[in-house]
Amino acid sequence: MSSIFRRAIRWWFVLCTSWSGPASAQNAETIDPDFSLKKGGEAGLRWHFVSEKPFRLSGFCYYENDRLFRRLPAKPTLRLPGSVDNLAWHTSGGQVTFRTDSDRISIRVKLRPGNPMRNVSRTAQASFDLLRGEPSRKRFAGLAIPGFDEVEFQREVWSVPFKKMAEYTLNFPLYQGVETVEIGLAEGAKIEPPSAWRQAGPVVVYGGSTLQGASASRPGNSWTMMLSLRLNMEFANMGFSGSGRTEASVAEALAAIKNPALYMMCSDTNSTIEQLRERFVAFIRILRREHPQTPILVMTRPMWGGDRRAKEVQAAQGLETEQAIKVAFLKSQVELLQKKGDAKIFFQDGSEDNAEDFDLESVDGSHMNDLGFYRIAERLEPLLRKLLELP
């Protein structure tokens, strides 16, 4: 047999044994096991509902009344706008915090039905992420991702070959509803209450998608959760994508929250200038009726990737952008309220401190990525510490 023929047979054998079909038939989960779903077994686990003591459930201001993972009351005083009522089932900002020495942590979840989103990843829309560490210093520990066709799922989020007491925070999904959540800990593991919040009462944040969390890579990377971690304070996320339009019925629901530490409003994104002129002051008055001394921070949105083009177009025509008109109006209204004696209302222009490369901060020109949320948290943290009188 000639050497050329032997080499040809050898190459044919290598090709046949290594080829696994056309590339289109493979997927990343097959190639890279780190992408696969790690379900974890139930053996040796004891299950606990997150509403039980000593677990601390936060981010659901009406849970004591409704016993639902819902961000607004199930039976509001005034009828909510349809989109807000629907999005209130999304659990953005929900958390459960506890201490344990368990060497394993799993979660068992039943979701409300939802639909895949085009610009929010599955790891943010419908997943839970786990943080571990002491207050203000927790770091990522695990992620529980449901399959696209799963409404009920179980995942292991922490597993180590030793037992050590530590504090954990489990963050709820940003864009899906949740029916039930159970936490599975090793049999015989100790469970203790978490460390106390630095200050009582939630920071209530109201606005559109930038507040709800589009498009962080996972729940803990939304800017409200970053600040909750840094300040060790509860944040009640009242961001409703495309629906932060300062309606009176929403103001009534937010005013009903007990003992708020601070209100943060960013309603320029979804509102027209006409809606702001009609509703903004009335919204503030409703909050002030119930909470006359609670600080209110009126913010405007950060720069979007598409803003550079809009500025160039409007400048060429000698016109102001619509966003510039909104910012000027909101700033003037806050200054007017201050002159009338409201010493607890403040204004922050979200575009003032934007970096030159702000177009890198979004996934689609308007919804923020992790970099955008990180920069928002960096800008807001010193201001919130001042308003909340935190060290």
Summary of the structure (lengths in Angstrom):
residues: 391
radius of gyration: 24.4
end to end distance: 83.9
largest distance: 101.1
contacts: 1245
relative contact order: 0.12
helix: 34%
strand: 22%
